[in-house]
Amino acid sequence: MTIDWIRHTSLSIDPILCYGQTDVPVSKNFEHEAEQVKQKLDALGHRYDASFTSPLSRATLLADYCGYGDAIRDDRLMEFNFGSWEMRPWYDISDLALGDENLWFATWHKMEIPDGETLQNMILRVEEFISSCKEKGYSHIICFCHGGVINTAQYITGQIGYDDIFKLTPKHGEIISISH
């Protein structure tokens, strides 16, 4: 089965803030960026067995713009749940977690986040999503989602390592095709 994973467009949020599953607004460049994604999809010319989207507006808006307004909303496609860290500056989080920003950035993915999830939780839910799509016999689907989800899918298929899941996040509007 092949999945075309599409990361949402850019957001209207200060980049120093941790946002995860918070439903933040898209940037003022949404229409321009979404049109570029739509053109890329049109050029690919794929016919999909099914379309899916994270329920967060930054994904559903892009799905709708690209002609997939009927995409199935699936919570398993939501970004990483940073729990009580969401909407806090990254430097506050690193101070709270370990008091050493460099140590925190090197080890955060192994931590239990208060009121959030672990990276292992995210891996399991993305694996579950992929498995359920395989069980339905899909051969090619499209998913509008988030960088963390896409990198998790790449990890599951052995394309990136565990420690790299949040290091090389796909660009906004990037399409990554993965055979599962």
Backbone as a chain_set.jsonl record, in Angstrom:
{"seq": "MTIDWIRHTSLSIDPILCYGQTDVPVSKNFEHEAEQVKQKLDALGHRYDASFTSPLSRATLLADYCGYGDAIRDDRLMEFNFGSWEMRPWYDISDLALGDENLWFATWHKMEIPDGETLQNMILRVEEFISSCKEKGYSHIICFCHGGVINTAQYITGQIGYDDIFKLTPKHGEIISISH", "coords": {"N": [[0.843, -1.177, 0.0], [0.496, 2.22, -0.778], [1.007, 5.389, 0.635], [0.308, 8.744, 0.259], [1.541, 11.211, 2.01], [0.776, 14.345, 3.318], [1.956, 17.347, 4.515], [0.509, 19.936, 6.447], [-0.041, 23.452, 5.585], [1.839, 26.526, 6.248], [1.732, 28.179, 9.494], [-0.026, 30.55, 11.615], [1.521, 31.42, 14.042], [3.713, 32.025, 16.756], [6.974, 30.897, 16.329], [8.416, 30.117, 18.577], [6.724, 28.843, 20.234], [5.378, 25.836, 21.551], [3.134, 23.779, 19.983], [1.785, 21.389, 19.054], [-1.026, 19.419, 19.386], [-2.755, 21.537, 19.628], [-5.24, 23.533, 18.16], [-4.269, 25.565, 15.947], [-4.357, 28.605, 13.945], [-4.08, 28.787, 10.321], [-1.543, 30.388, 8.291], [-1.474, 33.722, 6.797], [-0.71, 33.233, 4.254], [-2.005, 31.025, 3.364], [-3.792, 30.428, 1.129], [-2.174, 30.744, -1.164], [-0.075, 28.874, -0.617], [-1.597, 26.523, -0.364], [-2.633, 26.308, -2.924], [-0.319, 25.709, -4.343], [0.216, 23.132, -3.337], [-2.079, 21.808, -4.256], [-1.682, 21.988, -7.029], [0.633, 20.403, -7.276], [-0.424, 17.917, -6.508], [-2.342, 17.579, -8.527], [-0.613, 17.371, -10.703], [0.638, 14.962, -10.106], [-1.45, 13.206, -10.51], [-2.722, 11.018, -9.274], [-5.085, 8.45, -8.443], [-6.999, 7.905, -5.708], [-7.792, 5.379, -3.309], [-8.942, 6.046, -0.93], [-9.341, 8.94, 1.179], [-7.853, 10.722, 3.848], [-7.724, 12.743, 6.818], [-6.168, 14.619, 9.425], [-8.091, 15.739, 12.2], [-7.577, 18.353, 12.935], [-7.794, 21.826, 12.16], [-5.805, 22.939, 10.488], [-5.061, 20.872, 8.854], [-7.513, 19.91, 7.79], [-8.459, 22.127, 6.364], [-6.597, 22.312, 4.283], [-6.996, 19.832, 3.031], [-9.634, 20.183, 2.142], [-9.314, 22.399, 0.397], [-7.768, 21.236, -1.568], [-9.544, 19.578, -2.787], [-10.509, 17.451, -1.338], [-12.6, 17.489, 0.538], [-14.288, 15.667, 1.643], [-12.7, 13.969, 3.029], [-11.854, 11.439, 5.373], [-11.939, 12.083, 8.753], [-9.515, 11.448, 11.118], [-8.439, 10.748, 14.274], [-6.017, 9.531, 14.824], [-4.215, 10.634, 13.146], [-3.435, 13.018, 14.163], [-1.167, 15.585, 15.323], [1.738, 15.206, 17.473], [0.983, 14.88, 20.914], [1.566, 17.258, 23.116], [0.596, 17.766, 25.606], [0.428, 19.38, 28.747], [2.424, 21.079, 28.041], [1.778, 22.42, 25.754], [1.423, 25.4, 23.849], [3.253, 26.823, 25.25], [6.366, 28.557, 25.585], [9.255, 27.086, 24.082], [11.66, 27.352, 25.532], [10.769, 27.662, 28.174], [9.717, 25.145, 28.635], [11.958, 23.464, 28.434], [13.381, 24.357, 30.65], [11.62, 23.656, 32.725], [11.545, 20.892, 32.417], [14.205, 19.765, 32.569], [16.04, 21.697, 33.202], [18.235, 22.15, 31.684], [18.736, 23.145, 28.59], [20.064, 22.0, 26.314], [20.417, 19.313, 27.08], [17.74, 18.654, 27.405], [16.655, 18.901, 24.752], [18.015, 16.815, 23.616], [16.935, 14.598, 24.819], [14.121, 14.677, 25.076], [12.237, 13.138, 23.65], [12.164, 10.754, 24.915], [10.837, 11.12, 27.207], [8.106, 11.181, 29.604], [5.429, 13.099, 29.011], [3.695, 15.545, 30.832], [0.225, 15.136, 31.006], [0.229, 14.529, 28.329], [1.461, 12.627, 25.565], [3.677, 9.824, 25.003], [6.46, 9.354, 22.789], [6.439, 6.755, 21.929], [3.715, 6.14, 22.228], [2.675, 7.665, 20.128], [3.885, 6.456, 17.917], [2.663, 3.935, 18.04], [-0.057, 4.612, 17.531], [0.061, 5.621, 14.916], [1.063, 3.385, 13.576], [-1.143, 1.706, 13.998], [-3.098, 3.049, 12.502], [-2.043, 2.762, 9.873], [-2.022, -0.059, 9.655], [-4.797, -0.591, 9.847], [-5.699, 0.534, 7.478], [-4.411, -1.06, 5.597], [-5.688, -3.485, 6.158], [-8.181, -2.937, 5.125], [-7.75, -3.2, 2.491], [-6.79, -1.188, 0.845], [-4.923, 0.264, -1.83], [-3.725, 2.647, -2.53], [-3.622, 5.606, -0.816], [-4.42, 8.926, 0.46], [-3.215, 11.271, 2.822], [-3.771, 14.021, 4.836], [-1.929, 15.773, 7.05], [0.454, 16.07, 9.672], [3.858, 17.106, 10.423], [5.139, 15.533, 12.446], [3.647, 13.162, 12.37], [4.128, 12.282, 9.763], [6.915, 11.889, 9.834], [6.942, 9.883, 11.744], [5.721, 7.825, 10.311], [7.738, 7.476, 8.426], [9.738, 6.544, 10.111], [8.599, 4.105, 10.941], [8.755, 2.655, 8.59], [11.445, 2.374, 8.355], [12.935, 4.406, 7.193], [13.942, 6.598, 8.531], [15.732, 7.131, 11.623], [14.891, 6.458, 15.107], [15.707, 8.559, 16.842], [15.597, 10.639, 15.078], [13.037, 11.427, 14.519], [11.803, 13.93, 15.045], [13.65, 15.68, 14.053], [14.17, 16.311, 11.311], [11.838, 17.663, 10.068], [9.218, 17.483, 7.66], [8.739, 19.965, 5.068], [6.335, 22.649, 5.146], [3.392, 21.888, 3.424], [4.622, 19.916, 1.972], [4.775, 16.881, 0.08], [5.015, 13.53, 0.758], [5.64, 10.401, -0.36], [5.086, 7.112, 0.625], [5.755, 3.666, 0.666], [4.036, 1.146, 2.254]], "CA": [[0.0, 0.0, 0.0], [1.214, 3.493, -0.827], [0.329, 6.533, 1.242], [0.838, 10.078, 0.0], [1.416, 11.99, 3.239], [0.909, 15.769, 3.016], [2.003, 18.195, 5.704], [-0.28, 21.169, 6.364], [0.653, 24.679, 5.201], [2.416, 27.264, 7.376], [0.783, 28.57, 10.536], [0.042, 31.883, 12.194], [1.886, 31.196, 15.445], [5.105, 32.325, 17.052], [7.723, 29.631, 16.281], [8.987, 29.715, 19.869], [5.697, 28.144, 21.003], [5.088, 24.421, 21.339], [1.688, 23.759, 19.744], [1.296, 20.015, 18.968], [-2.422, 19.184, 19.018], [-3.554, 22.755, 19.723], [-5.765, 23.881, 16.837], [-3.805, 26.922, 15.646], [-4.781, 29.034, 12.609], [-3.125, 28.798, 9.212], [-0.99, 31.719, 8.04], [-2.127, 34.538, 5.763], [-0.264, 32.693, 2.963], [-2.655, 29.733, 3.159], [-4.33, 30.183, -0.213], [-1.036, 30.574, -2.085], [0.584, 27.6, -0.318], [-2.534, 25.434, -0.666], [-2.704, 26.192, -4.388], [0.89, 24.99, -4.76], [0.005, 21.714, -3.013], [-3.1, 21.306, -5.184], [-1.045, 21.821, -8.341], [1.51, 19.224, -7.197], [-1.288, 16.731, -6.514], [-2.906, 17.462, -9.878], [0.465, 16.899, -11.582], [0.848, 13.538, -9.821], [-2.552, 12.523, -11.179], [-3.089, 9.756, -8.621], [-6.458, 8.147, -8.025], [-6.866, 7.337, -4.369], [-8.858, 4.512, -2.81], [-9.562, 6.755, 0.191], [-8.618, 10.124, 1.646], [-7.936, 10.889, 5.298], [-7.134, 13.968, 7.334], [-6.213, 14.926, 10.848], [-9.24, 16.617, 12.444], [-7.164, 19.725, 13.221], [-8.18, 22.679, 11.033], [-4.708, 23.181, 9.558], [-5.072, 19.755, 7.905], [-8.802, 19.824, 7.089], [-8.544, 23.234, 5.406], [-5.804, 21.946, 3.111], [-7.706, 18.738, 2.36], [-10.784, 20.781, 1.46], [-8.825, 23.224, -0.71], [-7.23, 20.343, -2.606], [-10.62, 18.777, -3.357], [-10.772, 16.286, -0.494], [-13.443, 17.936, 1.639], [-14.947, 14.5, 2.241], [-11.681, 13.103, 3.648], [-12.225, 10.881, 6.677], [-11.178, 12.657, 9.863], [-9.025, 10.354, 11.953], [-7.623, 11.27, 15.379], [-4.68, 8.918, 14.822], [-3.367, 11.457, 12.289], [-3.131, 14.281, 14.837], [0.223, 15.817, 15.696], [2.154, 14.747, 18.795], [0.279, 15.533, 22.017], [2.514, 17.798, 24.085], [-0.083, 17.918, 26.891], [0.487, 20.667, 29.451], [3.468, 21.915, 27.447], [1.285, 23.114, 24.562], [1.304, 26.856, 23.84], [4.284, 27.405, 26.111], [7.633, 28.7, 24.869], [10.145, 25.928, 24.209], [12.661, 27.554, 26.585], [10.122, 27.365, 29.46], [9.565, 23.691, 28.74], [13.256, 22.856, 28.728], [13.7, 24.698, 32.044], [10.758, 22.846, 33.593], [11.83, 19.465, 32.283], [15.524, 19.342, 33.053], [16.871, 22.825, 33.575], [19.353, 22.234, 30.746], [18.108, 23.113, 27.271], [20.726, 21.047, 25.416], [20.074, 17.967, 27.532], [16.32, 18.443, 27.127], [16.45, 18.653, 23.323], [18.603, 15.514, 23.279], [16.247, 13.474, 25.476], [12.689, 14.902, 25.289], [11.42, 12.091, 23.031], [12.135, 9.59, 25.807], [10.169, 11.545, 28.436], [6.654, 11.149, 29.77], [5.014, 14.494, 29.037], [2.498, 15.702, 31.664], [-1.053, 15.226, 30.285], [0.458, 14.328, 26.903], [1.753, 11.253, 25.172], [5.076, 9.509, 24.745], [6.71, 9.104, 21.375], [5.987, 5.383, 21.674], [2.262, 6.215, 22.02], [2.431, 8.181, 18.778], [4.279, 5.401, 16.977], [1.62, 2.9, 18.062], [-1.295, 5.046, 16.873], [0.299, 5.712, 13.469], [1.101, 1.981, 13.122], [-2.525, 1.217, 14.002], [-3.76, 3.652, 11.344], [-1.531, 2.106, 8.663], [-2.523, -1.444, 9.657], [-6.236, -0.617, 9.555], [-5.864, 0.831, 6.048], [-4.006, -2.281, 4.884], [-6.751, -4.474, 6.351], [-9.31, -2.579, 4.252], [-7.359, -3.53, 1.131], [-6.428, -0.017, 0.044], [-3.614, 0.189, -2.468], [-3.137, 3.985, -2.564], [-4.445, 6.579, -0.101], [-3.836, 10.24, 0.704], [-3.418, 11.708, 4.207], [-3.403, 15.398, 5.155], [-1.608, 15.657, 8.473], [1.456, 16.871, 10.372], [5.234, 16.657, 10.293], [5.442, 14.444, 13.373], [2.995, 11.942, 11.879], [4.851, 11.854, 8.559], [8.202, 11.331, 10.255], [6.666, 8.612, 12.416], [5.52, 6.851, 9.227], [9.062, 7.195, 7.866], [10.423, 5.703, 11.092], [7.983, 2.776, 10.891], [9.24, 1.97, 7.385], [12.904, 2.289, 8.397], [13.574, 5.464, 6.413], [14.682, 7.447, 9.468], [15.913, 6.523, 12.937], [14.051, 6.898, 16.226], [16.157, 9.861, 17.327], [15.419, 11.639, 14.023], [11.616, 11.621, 14.221], [11.442, 15.347, 15.022], [14.79, 16.506, 13.649], [14.054, 16.761, 9.923], [10.405, 17.718, 9.798], [8.903, 17.879, 6.276], [8.351, 21.362, 4.867], [4.896, 22.891, 5.039], [2.877, 21.593, 2.092], [5.406, 18.869, 1.298], [4.132, 15.588, -0.159], [5.971, 12.43, 0.882], [4.997, 9.136, -0.72], [5.744, 5.997, 1.312], [5.171, 2.332, 0.5], [3.893, 0.482, 3.561]], "C": [[0.889, 1.241, 0.0], [0.361, 4.572, -0.18], [1.06, 7.796, 0.818], [0.509, 10.919, 1.23], [1.658, 13.457, 2.893], [0.899, 16.56, 4.313], [1.197, 19.462, 5.436], [0.593, 22.35, 5.951], [1.158, 25.401, 6.456], [1.32, 27.834, 8.283], [1.002, 30.002, 11.008], [0.274, 31.732, 13.7], [3.366, 31.521, 15.613], [5.884, 31.011, 17.099], [8.378, 29.229, 17.601], [7.988, 28.919, 20.704], [5.568, 26.686, 20.583], [3.582, 24.325, 21.123], [1.097, 22.371, 19.564], [-0.132, 19.873, 18.492], [-3.323, 20.401, 19.226], [-3.988, 23.147, 18.315], [-5.438, 25.34, 16.533], [-4.181, 27.303, 14.213], [-3.66, 28.948, 11.569], [-2.664, 30.236, 8.982], [-1.784, 32.449, 6.956], [-1.738, 34.06, 4.363], [-0.978, 31.399, 2.594], [-3.065, 29.494, 1.708], [-3.214, 29.95, -1.232], [-0.359, 29.214, -1.871], [-0.306, 26.413, -0.666], [-2.655, 25.23, -2.173], [-1.477, 25.455, -4.926], [0.756, 23.494, -4.49], [-0.986, 21.104, -3.996], [-2.502, 21.063, -6.567], [-0.112, 20.611, -8.358], [0.688, 17.939, -7.253], [-1.897, 16.502, -7.894], [-1.863, 16.911, -10.846], [0.758, 15.414, -11.35], [-0.236, 12.69, -10.481], [-2.987, 11.209, -10.555], [-4.589, 9.667, -8.373], [-6.328, 7.401, -6.703], [-8.073, 6.471, -4.012], [-9.625, 5.192, -1.677], [-8.705, 7.969, 0.535], [-8.901, 10.311, 3.131], [-7.312, 12.223, 5.678], [-7.147, 13.956, 8.857], [-7.434, 15.822, 11.051], [-8.863, 18.065, 12.763], [-7.354, 20.587, 11.977], [-7.048, 22.921, 10.04], [-4.584, 22.065, 8.528], [-6.377, 19.716, 7.115], [-8.967, 20.938, 6.067], [-7.775, 22.906, 4.13], [-6.477, 20.82, 2.335], [-8.868, 19.293, 1.545], [-10.341, 21.585, 0.24], [-8.373, 22.354, -1.881], [-8.289, 19.412, -3.199], [-10.974, 17.53, -2.572], [-11.571, 16.684, 0.75], [-14.163, 16.802, 2.339], [-13.948, 13.537, 2.884], [-12.133, 12.673, 5.042], [-11.323, 11.485, 7.752], [-10.805, 11.534, 10.828], [-8.074, 10.916, 13.007], [-6.213, 10.698, 15.403], [-3.702, 9.707, 13.967], [-3.039, 12.81, 12.909], [-1.645, 14.354, 15.184], [0.477, 15.273, 17.103], [1.429, 15.554, 19.874], [1.294, 15.955, 23.076], [1.858, 18.137, 25.425], [0.021, 19.309, 27.484], [1.606, 21.578, 28.938], [2.949, 22.751, 26.279], [1.051, 24.601, 24.834], [2.228, 27.534, 24.855], [5.554, 27.562, 25.281], [8.539, 27.493, 25.126], [11.154, 26.114, 25.34], [12.064, 27.344, 27.978], [10.037, 25.862, 29.694], [10.89, 23.04, 29.103], [13.686, 23.162, 30.157], [12.896, 23.841, 33.014], [11.182, 21.384, 33.594], [13.154, 19.06, 32.922], [16.402, 20.484, 33.549], [18.062, 23.024, 32.66], [18.788, 22.049, 29.344], [18.741, 22.086, 26.339], [20.404, 19.603, 25.788], [18.614, 17.661, 27.205], [16.091, 18.114, 25.657], [17.042, 17.312, 22.891], [17.787, 14.344, 23.826], [14.727, 13.597, 25.565], [11.833, 13.751, 24.774], [11.367, 10.813, 23.87], [11.363, 9.892, 27.093], [8.673, 11.263, 28.411], [6.233, 12.606, 29.927], [3.736, 14.623, 29.869], [1.242, 15.948, 30.812], [-0.905, 15.05, 28.777], [0.68, 12.864, 26.582], [3.256, 11.063, 25.051], [5.245, 9.314, 23.244], [6.267, 7.693, 21.013], [4.471, 5.329, 21.469], [1.947, 6.657, 20.593], [2.778, 7.131, 17.73], [3.184, 4.342, 16.901], [0.354, 3.351, 17.351], [-1.117, 5.196, 15.364], [0.395, 4.305, 12.875], [-0.31, 1.404, 13.018], [-3.303, 1.773, 12.806], [-3.345, 2.932, 10.059], [-2.064, 0.681, 8.563], [-3.999, -1.507, 9.299], [-6.509, -0.314, 8.083], [-5.459, -0.37, 5.193], [-5.105, -3.337, 4.964], [-7.96, -4.2, 5.456], [-8.983, -2.816, 2.782], [-7.032, -2.341, 0.243], [-5.07, -0.24, -0.614], [-2.929, 1.557, -2.49], [-4.098, 4.959, -1.883], [-3.681, 7.889, 0.078], [-4.19, 10.672, 2.12], [-2.902, 13.13, 4.388], [-3.159, 15.447, 6.66], [-0.466, 16.574, 8.881], [2.851, 16.263, 10.234], [5.595, 15.499, 11.198], [4.852, 13.12, 12.929], [3.753, 11.392, 10.671], [6.193, 11.241, 8.942], [8.029, 10.018, 11.001], [6.447, 7.518, 11.383], [6.856, 6.49, 8.579], [9.875, 6.316, 8.814], [9.91, 4.27, 11.008], [8.5, 1.974, 9.698], [10.767, 1.915, 7.313], [13.631, 3.36, 7.613], [14.354, 6.452, 7.271], [14.778, 6.72, 10.807], [15.009, 7.138, 13.995], [14.425, 8.3, 16.69], [15.954, 10.978, 16.313], [13.962, 11.997, 13.76], [11.219, 13.096, 14.199], [12.602, 16.257, 14.613], [14.62, 17.095, 12.253], [12.587, 16.756, 9.51], [10.166, 18.138, 8.347], [8.498, 19.353, 6.208], [6.833, 21.471, 4.829], [4.461, 22.663, 3.594], [3.634, 20.515, 1.341], [4.601, 17.573, 1.2], [5.212, 14.518, -0.098], [5.214, 11.131, 0.65], [5.79, 7.987, -0.107], [4.996, 4.706, 1.008], [5.189, 1.63, 1.844], [3.564, -0.982, 3.364]], "O": [[1.905, 1.294, 0.694], [-0.844, 4.658, -0.414], [2.273, 7.913, 0.992], [-0.642, 11.288, 1.461], [2.651, 13.777, 2.239], [-0.035, 16.463, 5.108], [1.209, 19.992, 4.325], [1.82, 22.257, 5.965], [0.934, 24.947, 7.578], [0.157, 27.951, 7.894], [2.073, 30.581, 10.822], [-0.638, 31.892, 14.511], [4.166, 31.308, 14.701], [5.501, 30.098, 17.831], [8.852, 28.1, 17.726], [8.341, 28.381, 21.754], [5.643, 26.357, 19.4], [2.816, 24.747, 21.99], [-0.069, 22.195, 19.92], [-0.435, 20.165, 17.336], [-4.533, 20.308, 19.022], [-3.188, 23.097, 17.381], [-6.229, 26.237, 16.823], [-4.31, 26.429, 13.357], [-2.473, 29.024, 11.889], [-3.315, 31.183, 9.425], [-2.645, 31.869, 6.293], [-2.377, 34.446, 3.384], [-0.606, 30.742, 1.622], [-2.718, 28.466, 1.127], [-3.311, 29.051, -2.068], [-0.101, 28.489, -2.832], [0.17, 25.411, -1.201], [-2.767, 24.097, -2.64], [-1.59, 24.664, -5.863], [1.142, 22.678, -5.326], [-0.761, 20.009, -4.511], [-2.786, 20.047, -7.201], [-0.071, 19.875, -9.344], [1.048, 16.991, -7.95], [-1.96, 15.369, -8.373], [-2.178, 16.086, -11.704], [1.088, 14.692, -12.291], [0.033, 11.586, -10.954], [-3.565, 10.365, -11.24], [-5.262, 10.668, -8.13], [-5.631, 6.391, -6.608], [-9.212, 6.783, -4.36], [-10.815, 4.942, -1.488], [-7.515, 8.021, 0.226], [-10.015, 10.094, 3.608], [-6.479, 12.763, 4.951], [-8.022, 13.36, 9.486], [-7.778, 16.594, 10.156], [-9.744, 18.92, 12.852], [-7.104, 20.129, 10.862], [-7.313, 23.095, 8.851], [-4.056, 22.289, 7.439], [-6.357, 19.512, 5.901], [-9.556, 20.719, 5.009], [-8.244, 23.188, 3.028], [-6.52, 20.857, 1.105], [-9.061, 18.913, 0.39], [-10.932, 21.462, -0.833], [-8.577, 22.705, -3.043], [-7.968, 18.553, -4.02], [-11.663, 16.647, -3.083], [-11.257, 16.269, 1.865], [-14.598, 16.942, 3.482], [-14.31, 12.417, 3.244], [-12.722, 13.457, 5.787], [-10.098, 11.405, 7.666], [-11.659, 10.777, 11.289], [-7.035, 11.487, 12.677], [-5.305, 11.323, 15.95], [-2.494, 9.486, 14.043], [-2.433, 13.66, 12.256], [-0.965, 13.337, 15.319], [-0.457, 14.925, 17.825], [1.283, 16.77, 19.753], [1.811, 15.129, 23.828], [2.499, 18.735, 26.29], [-0.262, 20.301, 26.813], [1.712, 22.728, 29.364], [3.615, 23.696, 25.857], [0.557, 24.995, 25.89], [2.001, 28.675, 25.258], [5.79, 26.775, 24.365], [8.584, 26.954, 26.232], [11.479, 25.154, 26.039], [12.77, 26.894, 28.88], [10.257, 25.376, 30.803], [10.945, 22.171, 29.973], [14.294, 22.315, 30.811], [13.432, 23.356, 34.01], [11.179, 20.722, 34.632], [13.208, 18.124, 33.719], [17.396, 20.254, 34.238], [18.826, 23.972, 32.839], [18.408, 20.945, 28.955], [18.024, 21.369, 25.641], [20.148, 18.772, 24.916], [18.285, 16.553, 26.781], [15.402, 17.143, 25.346], [16.603, 16.739, 21.894], [17.93, 13.218, 23.351], [14.087, 12.686, 26.092], [10.816, 13.416, 25.381], [10.605, 9.897, 23.561], [11.246, 9.032, 27.966], [8.061, 11.127, 27.352], [6.642, 13.271, 30.878], [2.782, 13.88, 29.637], [1.214, 16.868, 29.995], [-1.819, 15.388, 28.025], [0.148, 11.978, 27.251], [4.013, 12.033, 25.003], [4.265, 9.13, 22.522], [5.774, 7.461, 19.91], [3.988, 4.564, 20.635], [1.068, 6.099, 19.936], [2.038, 6.945, 16.764], [2.82, 3.902, 15.81], [-0.26, 2.559, 16.636], [-2.049, 4.925, 14.607], [-0.133, 4.056, 11.791], [-0.63, 0.698, 12.062], [-4.076, 1.053, 12.174], [-4.193, 2.542, 9.257], [-2.51, 0.26, 7.496], [-4.415, -2.376, 8.533], [-7.453, -0.853, 7.506], [-6.098, -0.658, 4.18], [-5.417, -4.001, 3.975], [-8.677, -5.126, 5.076], [-9.846, -2.65, 1.92], [-7.0, -2.471, -0.981], [-4.179, -0.855, -0.029], [-1.701, 1.634, -2.471], [-5.241, 5.12, -2.312], [-2.468, 7.955, -0.123], [-5.316, 10.471, 2.574], [-1.732, 13.41, 4.124], [-4.067, 15.193, 7.452], [-0.428, 17.735, 8.475], [3.003, 15.071, 9.966], [6.285, 14.573, 10.771], [5.477, 12.072, 13.089], [3.988, 10.188, 10.571], [6.563, 10.186, 8.427], [8.878, 9.132, 10.902], [6.932, 6.399, 11.555], [7.082, 5.333, 8.223], [10.617, 5.441, 8.367], [10.7, 3.326, 11.004], [8.664, 0.757, 9.787], [11.321, 1.458, 6.313], [14.835, 3.239, 7.385], [15.31, 7.071, 6.803], [14.0, 5.808, 11.086], [14.436, 8.209, 13.794], [13.549, 9.137, 16.906], [16.121, 12.15, 16.65], [13.679, 12.794, 12.866], [10.367, 13.479, 13.398], [12.537, 17.471, 14.808], [14.904, 18.275, 12.046], [12.161, 15.936, 8.698], [10.832, 19.046, 7.85], [7.979, 19.91, 7.175], [6.136, 20.505, 4.519], [5.078, 23.175, 2.66], [3.319, 20.23, 0.186], [3.851, 17.218, 2.11], [6.208, 14.592, -0.817], [4.269, 10.807, 1.37], [7.004, 7.89, -0.288], [3.768, 4.652, 1.082], [6.231, 1.533, 2.493], [3.404, -1.716, 4.34]]}, "num_chains": 1, "name": "protein.A"}
